[in-house]
């Protein structure tokens, strides 16, 4: 089975000595950060002072939890994310559809995809911020995709030469482009199913009674329109 590195820990409050922190203050700080960003405050203009003023806390209260603005923004974005859904007992196709379709559920949160779009706008000026977003906020989901794909290779369902990281981008890119770049809603899981079926049609191994060009049974033949 291809080696899959464990995901990096998501940025969060910095553990310090002293009295126990107030979870209500944590949430107020995160909500204030998200509120400022969603209202059009850029990453460059965002400051600990602005967040502290809006959250009605001292600036030192924020610094006791997050070392800098970058960690605070990543933690705020991470607070909007959904946990990886349960995948046990599902087929390879159903596991992939579940993961891709959860991107739709995340993307229906217009606040989240507006904020992610803003983050992508910082990519040229601050590429390290986007890299840390991938290494922290989306790491658990990326890991889940990698494990499902690695299982598919181990079971002989997927080609052994499949590049796992490229495969994850093929599976997640269309949904992200639809929701974040084009700002188009996705009404049902049908789009996720089409993404996964197109992916599997090009990456499945041959099975008894089929050839590499044979359409898998879960896909309609070329003359049959997609639903």
C-alpha contacts under 8 A as a table, 3 or more apart, distances in Angstrom:
res1	aa1	res2	aa2	distance
1	X	150	X	6.14
1	X	151	X	7.35
1	X	153	X	7.52
1	X	154	X	5.99
2	X	150	X	6.17
4	X	143	X	7.38
4	X	146	X	6.98
4	X	147	X	7.29
5	X	143	X	7.91
6	X	143	X	7.14
7	X	135	X	7.01
7	X	136	X	7.25
7	X	139	X	5.12
7	X	140	X	5.83
7	X	143	X	6.49
8	X	135	X	5.86
8	X	136	X	5.58
8	X	139	X	6.59
9	X	136	X	5.97
10	X	75	X	7.22
10	X	78	X	7.53
10	X	135	X	7.94
10	X	136	X	4.44
10	X	137	X	5.91
11	X	71	X	5.90
11	X	72	X	7.73
11	X	74	X	6.51
11	X	75	X	5.41
11	X	136	X	6.68
11	X	137	X	7.97
12	X	65	X	7.23
12	X	66	X	6.73
12	X	71	X	7.33
12	X	72	X	7.64
12	X	75	X	5.65
13	X	64	X	7.51
13	X	65	X	3.99
13	X	66	X	5.31
14	X	64	X	6.59
14	X	65	X	4.66
14	X	66	X	5.59
14	X	67	X	7.13
15	X	65	X	7.23
16	X	64	X	7.25
21	X	25	X	7.89
22	X	25	X	5.37
22	X	26	X	6.64
23	X	26	X	4.93
23	X	27	X	6.30
24	X	27	X	5.20
24	X	28	X	6.13
25	X	28	X	4.99
25	X	29	X	6.14
25	X	55	X	7.79
25	X	57	X	7.51
26	X	29	X	5.28
26	X	30	X	6.31
26	X	65	X	7.94
27	X	30	X	5.09
27	X	31	X	5.92
28	X	31	X	5.14
28	X	32	X	5.98
28	X	55	X	5.33
29	X	32	X	5.15
29	X	33	X	6.18
29	X	51	X	6.58
29	X	52	X	7.11
29	X	55	X	5.42
29	X	62	X	7.24
30	X	33	X	5.13
30	X	34	X	6.25
30	X	72	X	7.52
30	X	75	X	7.37
30	X	76	X	4.95
30	X	79	X	7.73
31	X	34	X	5.14
31	X	35	X	5.95
31	X	55	X	7.90
31	X	76	X	7.28
32	X	35	X	4.93
32	X	36	X	6.15
32	X	51	X	5.80
32	X	54	X	5.91
32	X	55	X	5.64
33	X	36	X	5.35
33	X	37	X	6.31
33	X	51	X	5.81
33	X	72	X	7.79
33	X	73	X	6.89
33	X	76	X	6.62
34	X	37	X	5.19
34	X	38	X	5.95
34	X	73	X	7.91
34	X	76	X	6.26
34	X	77	X	7.44
34	X	115	X	7.96
35	X	38	X	5.22
35	X	39	X	6.18
36	X	39	X	5.24
36	X	40	X	6.73
36	X	41	X	5.49
36	X	46	X	7.61
36	X	51	X	7.72
37	X	40	X	5.37
37	X	41	X	4.74
37	X	42	X	6.28
37	X	43	X	7.41
37	X	46	X	7.68
37	X	115	X	6.75
38	X	41	X	7.10
38	X	111	X	6.51
38	X	114	X	6.99
38	X	115	X	6.17
41	X	45	X	6.15
41	X	46	X	6.17
42	X	45	X	5.18
42	X	46	X	6.06
42	X	118	X	7.57
43	X	46	X	5.13
43	X	119	X	7.85
43	X	122	X	7.59
44	X	47	X	7.95
46	X	50	X	6.73
46	X	51	X	7.69
46	X	69	X	7.92
47	X	50	X	5.27
47	X	51	X	6.45
47	X	69	X	6.96
48	X	51	X	5.11
48	X	52	X	5.95
48	X	59	X	6.25
48	X	62	X	7.31
48	X	69	X	6.77
49	X	52	X	5.07
49	X	53	X	6.07
49	X	59	X	6.07
50	X	53	X	5.20
50	X	54	X	6.26
51	X	54	X	5.21
51	X	55	X	5.98
52	X	55	X	5.11
52	X	56	X	5.77
52	X	57	X	5.05
52	X	58	X	5.73
52	X	59	X	5.32
52	X	62	X	7.17
53	X	56	X	5.14
53	X	57	X	6.59
53	X	58	X	7.67
54	X	57	X	7.92
57	X	61	X	6.43
57	X	62	X	7.78
58	X	61	X	5.23
58	X	62	X	7.14
59	X	62	X	5.36
59	X	63	X	6.56
60	X	63	X	4.99
60	X	64	X	6.14
61	X	64	X	5.27
61	X	65	X	6.89
62	X	65	X	5.34
62	X	66	X	6.07
63	X	66	X	5.08
63	X	67	X	5.47
63	X	68	X	7.02
64	X	67	X	7.24
66	X	69	X	7.56
66	X	71	X	5.99
66	X	72	X	5.74
67	X	71	X	6.65
67	X	72	X	7.80
68	X	71	X	5.58
68	X	72	X	6.45
69	X	72	X	5.02
69	X	73	X	6.15
70	X	73	X	5.27
70	X	74	X	6.26
70	X	129	X	6.98
71	X	74	X	5.19
71	X	75	X	6.09
72	X	75	X	5.12
72	X	76	X	6.13
73	X	76	X	5.04
73	X	77	X	6.24
74	X	77	X	5.17
74	X	78	X	6.02
74	X	132	X	7.91
74	X	133	X	6.31
74	X	136	X	7.83
74	X	137	X	6.89
75	X	78	X	4.93
75	X	79	X	6.17
75	X	137	X	7.75
76	X	79	X	5.21
76	X	80	X	7.13
77	X	80	X	5.59
77	X	81	X	7.09
77	X	112	X	7.35
77	X	115	X	7.73
77	X	137	X	7.26
78	X	81	X	5.28
78	X	137	X	5.09
80	X	112	X	6.81
81	X	106	X	6.95
81	X	137	X	7.66
82	X	106	X	6.99
84	X	99	X	7.67
84	X	140	X	7.20
84	X	141	X	6.12
84	X	144	X	7.45
85	X	98	X	7.49
85	X	99	X	7.34
85	X	102	X	7.95
87	X	90	X	5.88
87	X	95	X	5.75
87	X	98	X	7.77
90	X	93	X	7.96
90	X	94	X	5.75
90	X	95	X	5.75
91	X	94	X	5.14
91	X	95	X	6.05
92	X	95	X	5.25
92	X	96	X	6.31
92	X	148	X	6.99
92	X	152	X	6.50
93	X	96	X	5.24
93	X	97	X	6.12
93	X	196	X	6.97
93	X	197	X	7.72
93	X	200	X	7.89
94	X	97	X	4.99
94	X	98	X	6.00
95	X	98	X	5.12
95	X	99	X	6.36
95	X	148	X	7.15
96	X	99	X	5.20
96	X	100	X	6.12
96	X	145	X	7.31
96	X	148	X	7.32
96	X	196	X	6.56
97	X	100	X	5.15
97	X	101	X	5.79
97	X	189	X	7.93
97	X	192	X	5.72
97	X	193	X	5.67
97	X	196	X	6.12
98	X	101	X	5.22
98	X	102	X	6.18
99	X	102	X	5.25
99	X	103	X	6.93
99	X	141	X	7.86
99	X	145	X	7.28
100	X	103	X	5.40
100	X	104	X	7.19
100	X	171	X	6.85
100	X	172	X	6.36
100	X	175	X	7.51
100	X	192	X	5.64
100	X	196	X	7.86
101	X	104	X	5.07
101	X	105	X	6.74
101	X	189	X	5.83
101	X	192	X	5.22
102	X	105	X	4.93
102	X	106	X	6.21
103	X	106	X	5.03
103	X	107	X	5.88
103	X	172	X	7.72
103	X	175	X	6.88
103	X	176	X	7.54
104	X	107	X	4.85
104	X	108	X	6.08
104	X	175	X	6.85
104	X	179	X	7.62
104	X	186	X	6.67
105	X	108	X	5.25
105	X	109	X	7.16
106	X	109	X	5.64
106	X	112	X	7.32
106	X	113	X	7.84
107	X	110	X	6.53
107	X	112	X	6.86
107	X	113	X	5.65
107	X	176	X	7.80
107	X	179	X	5.92
107	X	180	X	7.40
108	X	113	X	7.78
108	X	179	X	7.75
108	X	185	X	7.09
108	X	186	X	7.87
109	X	112	X	5.35
109	X	113	X	6.54
110	X	113	X	5.32
110	X	114	X	5.89
111	X	114	X	5.22
111	X	115	X	6.17
112	X	115	X	5.12
112	X	116	X	6.15
113	X	116	X	4.89
113	X	117	X	5.92
113	X	179	X	7.25
113	X	180	X	5.63
114	X	117	X	5.04
114	X	118	X	6.26
114	X	180	X	7.17
115	X	118	X	4.96
115	X	119	X	6.20
116	X	119	X	4.84
116	X	120	X	6.19
116	X	180	X	7.63
117	X	120	X	5.10
117	X	121	X	6.38
117	X	180	X	6.16
117	X	181	X	7.37
118	X	121	X	5.02
118	X	122	X	6.82
119	X	122	X	5.24
119	X	123	X	6.90
119	X	130	X	7.03
120	X	123	X	5.11
120	X	130	X	6.94
121	X	124	X	7.14
122	X	125	X	5.42
122	X	126	X	5.55
122	X	127	X	7.21
122	X	129	X	7.77
122	X	130	X	7.75
123	X	126	X	5.18
123	X	127	X	4.59
123	X	128	X	7.82
123	X	129	X	7.22
123	X	130	X	6.01
124	X	127	X	5.86
126	X	129	X	5.53
126	X	130	X	7.23
127	X	130	X	5.38
127	X	131	X	6.31
128	X	131	X	4.91
128	X	132	X	6.08
129	X	132	X	5.15
129	X	133	X	6.18
130	X	133	X	4.91
130	X	134	X	6.34
131	X	134	X	5.18
131	X	135	X	6.18
132	X	135	X	4.82
132	X	136	X	5.93
132	X	137	X	7.92
133	X	136	X	5.36
133	X	137	X	5.31
133	X	138	X	6.71
134	X	137	X	6.07
134	X	138	X	5.20
134	X	139	X	5.98
135	X	138	X	6.59
135	X	139	X	5.23
136	X	139	X	5.17
136	X	140	X	7.83
137	X	140	X	7.52
138	X	141	X	5.48
138	X	142	X	6.19
139	X	142	X	5.05
139	X	143	X	6.02
140	X	143	X	5.02
140	X	144	X	6.25
141	X	144	X	5.02
141	X	145	X	6.41
142	X	145	X	5.21
142	X	146	X	6.27
142	X	168	X	7.26
143	X	146	X	5.03
143	X	147	X	6.21
144	X	147	X	5.22
144	X	148	X	6.29
145	X	148	X	5.26
145	X	149	X	6.17
145	X	168	X	6.42
146	X	149	X	5.18
146	X	150	X	5.98
146	X	164	X	6.21
146	X	165	X	7.41
146	X	168	X	7.17
147	X	150	X	5.00
147	X	151	X	6.03
148	X	151	X	5.09
148	X	152	X	6.26
149	X	152	X	4.92
149	X	153	X	6.39
149	X	158	X	7.66
149	X	164	X	6.81
150	X	153	X	5.09
150	X	154	X	6.22
150	X	164	X	7.53
151	X	154	X	4.98
151	X	155	X	6.08
152	X	155	X	5.18
152	X	156	X	6.26
152	X	157	X	5.17
152	X	158	X	5.26
153	X	156	X	5.14
153	X	157	X	5.93
153	X	158	X	4.70
153	X	159	X	6.13
153	X	160	X	5.62
154	X	157	X	7.68
155	X	158	X	7.67
156	X	159	X	7.07
156	X	160	X	7.70
156	X	205	X	6.94
157	X	204	X	5.62
157	X	205	X	5.65
158	X	162	X	7.39
158	X	200	X	7.91
158	X	203	X	5.71
158	X	204	X	4.47
158	X	205	X	5.32
159	X	162	X	5.60
159	X	203	X	5.91
159	X	204	X	5.94
159	X	205	X	5.28
162	X	167	X	7.30
162	X	203	X	7.37
163	X	166	X	5.45
163	X	167	X	6.11
164	X	167	X	4.93
164	X	168	X	6.29
165	X	168	X	5.20
165	X	169	X	6.53
166	X	169	X	5.20
166	X	170	X	6.31
167	X	170	X	5.02
167	X	171	X	6.29
168	X	171	X	5.14
168	X	172	X	6.10
169	X	172	X	5.21
169	X	173	X	5.40
170	X	173	X	5.59
170	X	174	X	7.34
170	X	199	X	7.40
171	X	174	X	6.96
171	X	175	X	7.97
171	X	195	X	6.51
171	X	196	X	6.66
171	X	199	X	7.07
172	X	175	X	5.74
172	X	176	X	6.28
173	X	176	X	5.18
173	X	177	X	6.01
174	X	177	X	5.11
174	X	178	X	6.16
174	X	195	X	7.41
175	X	178	X	5.16
175	X	179	X	6.18
175	X	192	X	7.54
176	X	179	X	5.30
176	X	180	X	5.52
176	X	181	X	7.08
177	X	180	X	5.55
177	X	181	X	4.85
177	X	182	X	6.13
178	X	181	X	6.13
178	X	182	X	5.11
178	X	183	X	6.17
178	X	184	X	5.54
178	X	185	X	7.41
178	X	186	X	7.80
179	X	182	X	5.98
179	X	183	X	4.72
179	X	184	X	5.30
179	X	185	X	6.19
179	X	186	X	7.43
180	X	183	X	5.19
180	X	184	X	7.81
186	X	189	X	7.98
186	X	191	X	7.23
188	X	191	X	6.85
189	X	192	X	5.23
189	X	193	X	6.30
190	X	193	X	5.03
190	X	194	X	6.24
191	X	194	X	5.11
191	X	195	X	6.28
192	X	195	X	5.12
192	X	196	X	6.24
193	X	196	X	5.20
193	X	197	X	5.98
194	X	197	X	5.10
194	X	198	X	6.03
195	X	198	X	5.35
195	X	199	X	6.24
196	X	199	X	5.00
196	X	200	X	6.06
197	X	200	X	5.08
197	X	201	X	5.96
197	X	218	X	7.74
197	X	219	X	6.75
198	X	201	X	5.14
198	X	202	X	6.74
199	X	202	X	5.54
199	X	203	X	6.33
200	X	203	X	4.98
200	X	204	X	5.37
201	X	204	X	6.12
201	X	215	X	6.78
201	X	216	X	6.63
205	X	212	X	6.95
206	X	210	X	5.92
206	X	211	X	5.53
206	X	212	X	5.28
207	X	210	X	5.46
207	X	211	X	7.28
210	X	213	X	7.90
210	X	214	X	5.72
211	X	214	X	5.23
215	X	219	X	6.50
215	X	220	X	7.77
215	X	221	X	6.78
216	X	219	X	5.68
217	X	220	X	7.41
220	X	223	X	7.85
220	X	224	X	5.67
220	X	225	X	7.33
220	X	226	X	6.95
221	X	224	X	5.35
222	X	225	X	7.39
